């Protein structure tokens, strides 16, 4: 295997503080994540200690305000951190994105009292979160979810099953969408559920094509009781909260996808430069050079797209359409780039001795999570047709 690692990406960062942050992340990646990534993934080991280190370093709280322990960084910077983490190990990069998603509801819609009570521990106290929207019978049609929360005085009792939950069974807290009213989007409410709540249990983790180190599991809510003080936002506001979180989360997925694609390109460049056939490096052959050029162009275009959407978000402007575009383009690009990386490595690319095959397996899930790419096309098309068509 080549010992060539991901090459530093030239980045345009808004402040000296942001540049120092990226330098810290790259150092942490080289010391704590890259060395054992392939072995840890193959063994299916979740890097909980890495997440504790990220929390202690402030890297689980970057886009949130300093008032409750956040890093107060713009999304333009946060997403580039995600890209660096995902390039080293997608389990880590995606895990940070999911944790950020799980904190979104409380940070954006919780009361000041709720935020003061819970956010400091969630952002910098070593805790890890998960986001619970999908169910066995409601994935793309999330508004049809069946998990129900019934109120009795100041207590809610939650019954039902959530599916495809990243960090399911190991998270310290779950942001849960449950039905509290009638059918459809307006009958859903958000709750903050402790990971050790009585009646909450996880099924065995799913056996997946890639990301074996990141547990994905069903969660069963069997009479889980939650005080009304852990209800986030108004009754019936949960679906709007969920969609708001997903707009930001899709940018996280886009950044992770570009990180995986960049890692695959780096590996392909190193291999083709070192592999000799017909008396010269195979990187000298025009057909392979053109493949590398196309891969690099897709990565640069994807990076520019997710950063443009992030800047809209940072400016307080609408960015839902651009987030869907970024998620769609970046994850499709990651799939193409990783497939080409395997091809460029030839037979070696098909073996587990090189990371290209892992990148390809991991890229596939990014086209599916947080809204399949078919759903992203629907979101984009609705925006193009105008509000009256939604």
C-alpha positions as CSV (number, residue, x, y, z in Angstrom):
1,X,0.0,0.0,0.0
2,X,1.1,3.5,-0.7
3,X,1.9,5.6,2.4
4,X,0.7,8.7,0.6
5,X,-1.8,10.5,2.8
6,X,-4.4,13.1,1.8
7,X,-2.7,16.3,0.5
8,X,-3.6,19.6,2.3
9,X,-6.3,21.4,0.4
10,X,-5.7,25.0,-0.4
11,X,-8.5,26.8,1.5
12,X,-9.8,30.4,1.6
13,X,-10.7,30.9,5.2
14,X,-12.2,34.1,6.5
15,X,-10.0,34.7,9.6
16,X,-6.7,33.9,11.1
17,X,-8.6,32.1,13.9
18,X,-10.2,29.8,11.2
19,X,-6.8,29.1,9.7
20,X,-5.4,28.1,13.1
21,X,-8.5,25.9,13.6
22,X,-7.9,24.0,10.4
23,X,-4.2,23.5,11.3
24,X,-5.3,22.1,14.7
25,X,-7.8,19.7,13.0
26,X,-5.2,18.5,10.5
27,X,-2.7,17.8,13.3
28,X,-5.4,15.9,15.3
29,X,-6.3,13.9,12.2
30,X,-2.8,12.9,11.5
31,X,-2.1,11.9,15.1
32,X,-5.5,10.4,16.2
33,X,-7.6,9.3,13.3
34,X,-5.7,8.4,10.1
35,X,-3.2,5.9,11.6
36,X,-5.8,3.3,12.5
37,X,-8.7,4.2,10.3
38,X,-8.6,1.2,8.0
39,X,-8.1,-1.3,10.7
40,X,-10.7,0.2,13.0
41,X,-13.3,0.3,10.2
42,X,-12.6,-3.3,9.2
43,X,-13.0,-4.4,12.8
44,X,-16.2,-2.4,13.2
45,X,-15.0,-0.4,16.2
46,X,-16.6,2.9,17.0
47,X,-14.0,5.5,18.0
48,X,-15.7,6.9,21.1
49,X,-12.5,8.1,22.5
50,X,-11.9,10.2,19.4
51,X,-15.3,11.9,19.9
52,X,-14.4,12.6,23.5
53,X,-11.2,14.2,22.3
54,X,-13.2,16.2,19.6
55,X,-15.6,17.4,22.3
56,X,-12.7,18.5,24.6
57,X,-11.1,20.3,21.7
58,X,-14.4,22.2,20.9
59,X,-14.9,20.4,17.6
60,X,-18.3,19.1,18.4
61,X,-19.7,22.6,19.0
62,X,-18.2,24.7,16.2
63,X,-21.4,26.3,14.6
64,X,-23.1,27.1,17.9
65,X,-22.8,30.2,20.0
66,X,-20.2,30.8,22.6
67,X,-23.0,31.5,25.2
68,X,-23.5,27.8,25.8
69,X,-20.1,26.5,25.0
70,X,-20.1,26.6,21.2
71,X,-17.3,27.6,18.9
72,X,-19.2,30.4,17.2
73,X,-17.8,29.5,13.8
74,X,-19.6,30.2,10.6
75,X,-20.8,27.2,8.6
76,X,-18.3,28.1,5.9
77,X,-15.5,27.1,8.4
78,X,-17.4,24.3,10.2
79,X,-18.0,22.4,6.9
80,X,-14.3,22.5,5.9
81,X,-13.5,21.0,9.3
82,X,-16.0,18.2,8.5
83,X,-14.4,17.7,5.1
84,X,-11.0,17.2,6.8
85,X,-12.4,14.7,9.3
86,X,-14.3,12.7,6.7
87,X,-11.3,12.5,4.4
88,X,-9.5,10.7,7.3
89,X,-12.4,8.5,8.4
90,X,-16.0,9.0,7.3
91,X,-17.3,7.4,10.6
92,X,-15.8,10.5,12.4
93,X,-16.8,13.2,9.9
94,X,-20.4,11.9,9.6
95,X,-20.6,11.4,13.3
96,X,-19.7,15.0,13.9
97,X,-22.4,16.0,11.4
98,X,-25.0,13.9,13.0
99,X,-24.2,15.2,16.5
100,X,-24.5,18.8,15.1
101,X,-27.8,17.8,13.6
102,X,-29.0,16.4,17.0
103,X,-28.2,19.7,18.7
104,X,-29.9,21.8,16.1
105,X,-33.5,21.6,17.6
106,X,-32.5,22.7,21.1
107,X,-30.1,25.4,19.9
108,X,-32.6,26.8,17.4
109,X,-36.0,26.3,19.1
110,X,-35.4,25.6,22.8
111,X,-36.2,28.1,25.5
112,X,-33.3,29.9,27.2
113,X,-33.9,27.8,30.3
114,X,-33.7,24.5,28.3
115,X,-30.6,25.7,26.4
116,X,-28.8,26.7,29.7
117,X,-29.7,23.4,31.3
118,X,-28.7,21.0,28.4
119,X,-26.6,22.7,25.7
120,X,-23.3,23.1,27.6
121,X,-23.1,19.3,28.2
122,X,-24.3,18.5,24.7
123,X,-21.7,20.8,23.1
124,X,-18.6,20.4,25.2
125,X,-19.3,17.9,27.9
126,X,-18.2,14.7,26.1
127,X,-21.8,13.7,25.2
128,X,-22.8,12.3,21.8
129,X,-26.2,12.9,20.1
130,X,-28.4,11.2,17.6
131,X,-31.3,12.4,15.4
132,X,-34.5,10.3,15.3
133,X,-36.9,11.0,12.4
134,X,-37.0,8.0,10.1
135,X,-39.0,4.9,10.9
136,X,-39.4,1.4,9.4
137,X,-42.4,2.5,7.3
138,X,-41.6,6.2,6.9
139,X,-38.2,7.1,5.3
140,X,-38.7,9.6,2.5
141,X,-42.3,10.2,3.6
142,X,-41.2,11.4,7.0
143,X,-44.4,13.2,7.7
144,X,-46.2,9.9,8.0
145,X,-44.2,8.8,11.0
146,X,-46.1,6.7,13.6
147,X,-44.1,6.9,16.8
148,X,-46.6,8.6,19.2
149,X,-46.2,10.7,22.3
150,X,-49.2,10.9,24.6
151,X,-49.5,13.6,27.3
152,X,-50.6,13.0,30.9
153,X,-50.2,16.2,32.9
154,X,-46.6,17.3,32.6
155,X,-45.3,14.0,31.3
156,X,-45.2,12.5,27.8
157,X,-45.1,8.8,27.1
158,X,-43.5,7.8,23.8
159,X,-44.3,4.5,22.0
160,X,-42.9,3.4,18.7
161,X,-39.8,2.5,16.7
162,X,-37.3,4.6,14.9
163,X,-35.0,3.2,12.2
164,X,-31.7,3.9,10.6
165,X,-30.4,5.9,13.6
166,X,-26.7,6.8,13.4
167,X,-25.3,6.3,16.9
168,X,-28.4,4.3,17.8
169,X,-27.8,2.5,21.1
170,X,-24.6,4.5,22.0
171,X,-25.8,8.1,22.0
172,X,-26.2,10.0,25.2
173,X,-29.2,11.9,24.0
174,X,-31.7,11.7,21.1
175,X,-33.7,14.4,19.4
176,X,-36.9,12.5,18.7
177,X,-39.8,13.5,16.4
178,X,-43.1,11.9,17.6
179,X,-46.7,12.3,16.7
180,X,-48.7,14.2,19.3
181,X,-51.7,15.2,17.1
182,X,-53.5,14.1,13.9
183,X,-52.0,12.8,10.7
184,X,-49.5,14.7,8.6
185,X,-46.8,17.2,9.2
186,X,-48.7,19.4,11.7
187,X,-49.2,16.6,14.2
188,X,-45.5,16.1,15.1
189,X,-43.6,17.4,18.1
190,X,-39.8,17.3,19.0
191,X,-38.5,15.9,22.2
192,X,-35.0,15.7,23.8
193,X,-34.8,12.1,25.2
194,X,-31.9,10.9,27.5
195,X,-30.0,7.9,26.1
196,X,-30.5,6.0,29.4
197,X,-34.3,6.6,29.6
198,X,-36.2,3.6,31.0
199,X,-38.0,1.8,28.2
200,X,-35.6,2.9,25.5
201,X,-33.7,0.1,23.8
202,X,-31.7,-0.5,20.6
203,X,-31.8,-3.4,18.2
204,X,-28.5,-4.9,17.1
205,X,-26.7,-2.6,14.7
206,X,-27.4,-3.0,11.0
207,X,-24.9,-5.0,8.9
208,X,-23.8,-2.5,6.3
209,X,-21.8,-2.2,3.1
210,X,-19.6,0.5,4.5
211,X,-19.1,2.6,7.6
212,X,-18.8,-0.5,9.7
213,X,-17.4,1.5,12.6
214,X,-20.5,3.7,12.8
215,X,-23.4,1.9,14.5
216,X,-26.8,2.3,12.7
217,X,-29.7,0.7,14.6
218,X,-33.4,0.7,15.3
219,X,-34.6,2.3,18.5
220,X,-37.6,1.0,20.4
221,X,-39.6,3.3,22.7
222,X,-41.6,1.2,25.1
223,X,-43.4,3.6,27.4
224,X,-40.5,6.0,27.5
225,X,-41.5,8.9,29.8
226,X,-40.3,12.4,29.1
227,X,-41.2,15.5,31.1
228,X,-42.8,18.4,29.2
229,X,-39.7,20.4,30.1
230,X,-37.9,18.3,27.4
231,X,-40.4,19.2,24.7
232,X,-38.6,21.4,22.1
233,X,-40.7,24.1,20.5
234,X,-44.5,24.2,20.4
235,X,-46.7,21.1,20.0
236,X,-47.1,20.4,16.3
237,X,-43.9,22.3,15.4
238,X,-41.7,19.2,15.2
239,X,-41.8,18.6,11.5
240,X,-40.8,22.2,10.7
241,X,-37.9,21.8,13.2
242,X,-36.9,18.6,11.6
243,X,-36.8,20.1,8.1
244,X,-34.8,23.1,9.3
245,X,-32.3,20.8,10.8
246,X,-32.1,18.7,7.6
247,X,-31.3,21.8,5.5
248,X,-28.2,22.3,7.6
249,X,-27.4,18.6,7.9
250,X,-27.4,18.2,4.1
251,X,-24.6,20.7,3.9
252,X,-22.7,18.5,6.4
253,X,-23.3,15.4,4.2
254,X,-22.1,17.4,1.1
255,X,-18.8,18.3,2.9
256,X,-18.3,14.7,4.1
257,X,-18.8,13.5,0.5
258,X,-16.1,15.9,-0.8
259,X,-13.8,14.7,2.0
260,X,-14.2,11.1,0.9
261,X,-13.8,12.0,-2.8
262,X,-10.6,14.0,-2.0
263,X,-9.1,11.1,-0.1
264,X,-9.9,8.8,-3.1
265,X,-8.3,11.3,-5.5
266,X,-5.2,11.6,-3.4
267,X,-4.8,7.8,-3.3
268,X,-5.3,7.6,-7.1
269,X,-2.7,10.3,-7.8
270,X,-0.1,8.6,-5.5
271,X,-0.7,5.1,-7.0
272,X,-0.6,6.2,-10.7
273,X,2.6,8.2,-10.1
274,X,4.3,5.2,-8.5
275,X,2.9,2.3,-10.6
276,X,5.0,1.6,-13.8
277,X,3.8,-0.2,-16.9
278,X,5.3,-0.3,-20.3
279,X,8.4,1.4,-18.9
280,X,6.9,4.5,-17.4
281,X,4.4,5.6,-14.7
282,X,0.9,5.0,-15.6
283,X,0.1,8.6,-14.7
284,X,1.9,9.5,-17.9
285,X,-0.8,7.9,-20.1
286,X,-3.3,10.5,-21.3
287,X,-6.4,8.3,-20.7
288,X,-5.6,8.1,-17.0
289,X,-4.5,11.7,-16.7
290,X,-7.9,12.7,-18.1
291,X,-9.7,10.6,-15.5
292,X,-7.7,12.3,-12.7
293,X,-8.5,15.7,-14.2
294,X,-12.2,14.9,-14.3
295,X,-12.1,13.7,-10.7
296,X,-10.4,16.8,-9.5
297,X,-12.8,19.1,-11.4
298,X,-15.8,17.4,-9.8
299,X,-14.3,17.8,-6.3
300,X,-13.6,21.5,-6.8
301,X,-17.1,22.1,-8.2
302,X,-18.7,20.3,-5.3
303,X,-16.6,22.2,-2.7
304,X,-17.5,25.5,-4.3
305,X,-21.2,24.5,-4.3
306,X,-21.4,23.6,-0.6
307,X,-19.4,26.6,0.4
308,X,-21.6,28.9,-1.6
309,X,-24.7,27.4,0.2
310,X,-22.9,27.8,3.6
311,X,-22.2,31.5,2.9
312,X,-26.0,32.0,2.3
313,X,-26.7,30.3,5.6
314,X,-24.1,32.4,7.4
315,X,-25.7,35.6,5.9
316,X,-29.1,34.6,7.2
317,X,-30.5,34.1,3.7
318,X,-32.6,31.2,2.3
319,X,-30.4,28.3,1.4
320,X,-32.7,25.2,1.3
321,X,-32.6,24.9,-2.5
322,X,-28.8,25.3,-2.5
323,X,-28.4,22.8,0.4
324,X,-30.3,20.2,-1.7
325,X,-28.2,21.0,-4.7
326,X,-25.0,20.7,-2.7
327,X,-26.1,17.4,-1.2
328,X,-27.1,16.0,-4.6
329,X,-24.1,17.1,-6.5
330,X,-21.4,16.4,-3.9
331,X,-22.6,12.9,-3.1
332,X,-23.1,11.9,-6.7
333,X,-19.6,13.3,-7.4
334,X,-18.1,11.3,-4.5
335,X,-19.6,8.1,-6.0
336,X,-18.2,8.8,-9.4
337,X,-14.8,9.8,-8.1
338,X,-14.4,6.7,-5.8
339,X,-15.5,4.3,-8.6
340,X,-12.9,5.9,-10.8
341,X,-10.3,5.6,-8.1
342,X,-10.9,1.9,-7.8
343,X,-10.6,1.6,-11.6
344,X,-7.3,3.6,-11.7
345,X,-5.8,1.2,-9.1
346,X,-6.8,-1.8,-11.2
347,X,-6.8,-5.1,-9.4
348,X,-5.2,-3.4,-6.4
349,X,-8.2,-1.1,-6.1
350,X,-10.5,-4.1,-5.6
351,X,-8.5,-5.4,-2.6
352,X,-8.8,-4.3,1.0
353,X,-5.1,-3.7,1.1
354,X,-5.8,-0.3,-0.4
355,X,-8.4,2.2,0.9
356,X,-10.0,2.9,-2.5
357,X,-12.6,0.1,-2.1
358,X,-13.5,1.4,1.3
359,X,-14.0,4.9,0.0
360,X,-16.3,3.5,-2.8
361,X,-18.4,1.6,-0.3
362,X,-18.7,4.6,2.0
363,X,-19.6,7.0,-0.7
364,X,-22.7,5.0,-1.6
365,X,-24.5,5.7,1.7
366,X,-24.0,9.5,1.3
367,X,-26.4,9.3,-1.7
368,X,-29.0,7.9,0.7
369,X,-28.8,9.5,4.1
370,X,-30.7,12.7,5.1
371,X,-32.9,12.5,2.1
372,X,-32.1,10.3,-0.9
373,X,-30.8,12.1,-4.0
374,X,-34.2,11.5,-5.6
375,X,-35.7,13.5,-2.7
376,X,-33.1,16.3,-3.3
377,X,-34.3,16.5,-6.9
378,X,-37.9,16.9,-5.7
379,X,-36.9,19.6,-3.3
380,X,-34.9,21.5,-6.0
381,X,-37.8,21.1,-8.5
382,X,-40.3,22.5,-6.0
383,X,-38.2,25.6,-5.5
384,X,-37.9,26.1,-9.2
385,X,-41.6,25.7,-9.8
386,X,-42.5,28.3,-7.1
387,X,-44.1,28.2,-3.7
388,X,-47.6,27.5,-5.1
389,X,-46.5,24.1,-6.3
390,X,-45.2,22.9,-2.9
